[in-house]
Amino acid sequence: MKNSVVTGVVIDEDHFTLTELTEICGITPETVFEMVELGLLNPQGSRPEQWLFPGVAARRVRQVLRLSEDLEVNMAGAILAVELLEERERLQAQVRELEYRLSLLC
């Protein structure tokens, strides 16, 4: 059995600052500002130096960047795609829950 080392960045933190988010995702603060303006990110705090982003923000940013590159769409289009994918996941979870409840009745 080979020994191997896995390296990476833990992105399951409770919250990230603006600086941490930019470093983790390899983006500029301006890109984060655009994502906030377009509604992808909703930081806590009134000023950028006070902003705190939930742990899921890094995953959402990476998804948008990947979709933007892979599909060659602008950021707004990639954000819409991510939002639709998340909505699909929520609906699938609801269907599973309803199917489970229905199975209990039978």
PECORDA-V459767 format. One record per residue. PHI is phi in whole degrees, -180 to 180 (* if undefined). OMEGA is omega as a letter, one per 20 degrees, with the letter a starting at -180 (999 if undefined). D_CENTER is the distance of its C-alpha to the mean C-alpha in whole Angstrom. Layout:
PHI|OMEGA|D_CENTER + PHI|OMEGA|D_CENTER
//
This chain:
*|a|35 + -77|r|34 + -90|r|32 + -139|r|29 + -119|r|26 + -106|r|22 + -115|r|21 + 176|r|17 + -115|r|15 + -74|a|14 + -117|r|10 + -102|r|11 + -66|r|13 + -70|a|13 + -149|r|13 + -123|r|12 + -81|r|15 + -58|a|14 + -62|r|16 + -63|a|15 + -64|r|11 + -65|r|13 + -69|a|15 + -64|a|12 + -95|r|11 + 67|a|14 + -126|r|14 + -90|r|16 + -58|r|16 + -61|r|17 + -65|r|14 + -63|r|12 + -58|r|15 + -64|r|15 + -66|r|11 + -68|a|12 + -62|a|15 + -83|r|14 + 92|r|12 + -70|a|8 + -114|r|8 + -129|a|11 + -72|r|13 + -88|r|16 + 114|a|19 + -91|a|21 + -125|a|21 + -51|a|19 + -71|r|21 + -105|a|20 + -59|r|16 + -128|a|14 + -108|r|10 + -66|a|9 + -54|a|8 + -68|a|5 + -60|a|4 + -63|r|5 + -63|a|3 + -65|r|2 + -61|a|5 + -63|r|7 + -62|a|6 + -63|a|8 + -62|a|10 + -66|r|11 + -65|r|12 + -60|r|14 + -74|a|16 + -65|a|17 + -95|a|17 + 54|r|19 + -116|r|17 + -72|a|17 + -61|r|14 + -60|r|14 + -66|r|15 + -67|r|12 + -64|r|10 + -60|r|12 + -61|r|12 + -63|r|8 + -62|r|10 + -68|r|12 + -64|r|11 + -66|r|9 + -64|r|13 + -61|r|15 + -61|r|13 + -63|a|14 + -66|r|18 + -63|r|18 + -64|r|18 + -64|r|20 + -62|r|23 + -60|r|23 + -64|r|24 + -67|r|26 + -63|r|28 + -63|r|28 + -62|r|30 + -64|r|32 + -65|r|33 + -72|a|34 + -80|a|36 + -89|999|38
//
